[in-house]
Amino acid sequence: MTFRQFAYRNVVRNSRIYGAFFMASFFSVAVFFIYSMLMFHPDIERGILGEVSLIGMVGAEIVLVLFTLFFLYYSMSAFLEARSHEFAILLHLGMEKRQMNKLVFLETMIIGAGSIIVGIVFGFSFSKFFFMIVREILHLDELPLYVSWQPFLLTIGVFTSAFVVISFISVYFTRERKLRDLIKGSDYLNSLTTYSKIRAIYGITLILGTYILAFVVGHTSLIGLTLLIPFSATFGTYYFFSDSVPCLLDLARGKRKFHWQRYRLLSLAEQTHIMMDNVKMFFVVTMVSTLAFLSVGVLATMSSYTTQYDRLNPLGLVYKGDIDNPYEREHINSLRLQLEDKGLSYQLSRFVVVKQTSSFTQNEVEVFRESDMNVLLSSYSYPLLNLGSGEAVFIPYSEDSLKKLKNRVVHTVLEENSIPITIDSVYPKIVFPGSIVSVNSIVISDEDFAKLIYPISEKNIIQPSYHLFTFVIPQWMETKEVGKDIDYLESNLYFLKKDKFSPFYFENAGLNYSYILATYSLFTLVGVLVATVFLLAAGSFIYFKLHTSLEREKRKFDVLKRMGLTEIELKKLVNRHLFPQFFLPWGVAMMHSAFAFLMVQGILKDIANISIVKEVFFAFGFFVLIQVVYFYLIRWRYISHIRS
């Protein structure tokens, strides 16, 4: 038998151990290859989000490569740990360390080559299916399957390099171990690990501090504090598993009435050993799971915004321009003609808005005329206004403003024209999107509006008065092609000139929604696959660690069974053995993610008045279901191995 055959048979003989590693590796290769096929597709940049899609694919590729490197290193370290007795025997029989390094390298490359081949075949087989999805996402007429050497070469080059680098790193750390340590296996780690009460306090304090920071950021404007959150969460999580949990277990063992119970005595002793032996594994699983939760949670946030977009943006088209805007007549006529050509019904409303200074706040306030507002309200079939002289109502800019302004009464004077008014109510419906109306906007009677001869007197005000045109379009989602020439003129001829402001502003809800929906769909495709890789890897870390210590666990349970342990008691002990390993890291990850989304919810509530509670709760429930299924699957396999 040659040396290469010996390496190949080692891989086949340890297929049970290498199986999960191979599955996770080839899935990573397949996802990377699919993204490469999309990234190099000749038609991918012609869609509505061509550049964004390319950036998304490149970003996903980088994340996958970096994470795969880390995952391969950790997995290979676990496998080498599981085979430490085998390596000790080979070294004892006379194998040179150079030969053992070559053996590890050949085994790694055999697994890597198999993963790359199967992953590319699997990825290419499903490329057409993903192309069909991406074609709809990016609004392309077609996205045919193609064959190019670039995706194949990139995938083979990246993952071959990854497996080579990981094999050399793994070999290096294996070479540093002494023969007696290899014979002991993972047991030698127990004498090297301890905990510190100071670090235990640090861990709990940093985690609680992270949650307090997230709460503060979500309810204040101190956004800069978010920079501290990742660092405090990372260090706090590591100290929590390395010192806080062992310290708490040690305190529990000191309580005899609590500790000296039938199952608790064994389970606490076992959990102490597990915690001290698997600090890095728990830390890695927690952080990886947190990333997966955050990825899907961000998608849930975007989903919440897309589903609430219609309510937050009630108008189809909005055109806002200066009083002397030279493009006004041309643009409004163009928009009307385009809508009529597409057969879309609409109702056009025109406003003259004058800015004044309020004596109550000394801030500017935008003043709308009652008759102009009633034209728009009739388009919505909303109740009309009926104001007398000196009366006014607030225009709500968000749902929260409806609650804040509902019972508020303000007596003020429009200073430039000395008009006293009383604002004692808010209109009960949202009629303008938040990007159009300011936070200080009111409607006054036609009689008072006719007295607004002088606009606001401050020199820094860009538009003392302006015209506003609103198009109420029932089929607003079909307007994405309307006004593209106006949008192009606005963005390219004016906004790029820093010394000149555009005389008009144009907003197309249908076009914006198509961008938002396409972006959301694209990130959903990218995020779900990346999150799947993260979750698969997080579960694999636990699986690898369990197999590393499987022989020792079998010996332990054999002793307990000879002492009279029944089948029911065996299952109870296994549950108490496995449950913390699965659900403690996930529980901490969910706590991290929950406070992160509590912060995001507070920020979004102020910016866009969006609630993401339902979507995040659904996503977390789905993750819990996956973890429960995975727990019982591993539990079944674990018990079957112990019984054998």
Helices and strands as residue ranges (DSSP letters): H 3-13, H 15-39, G 44-46, H 50-82, H 84-92, H 97-125, H 127-137, H 149-175, H 179-184, G 185-192, H 197-219, G 223-227, H 228-239, I 240-244, H 245-253, H 256-259, H 264-277, H 279-307, H 309-312, E 317-322, H 328-341, E 347-357, E 364-369, H 370-380, E 391-394, H 399-405, E 410-414, E 419-426, E 441-444, H 446-449, E 465-472, G 476-478, H 484-489, I 490-494, E 504-508, H 509-548, H 550-562, H 567-607, H 613-643
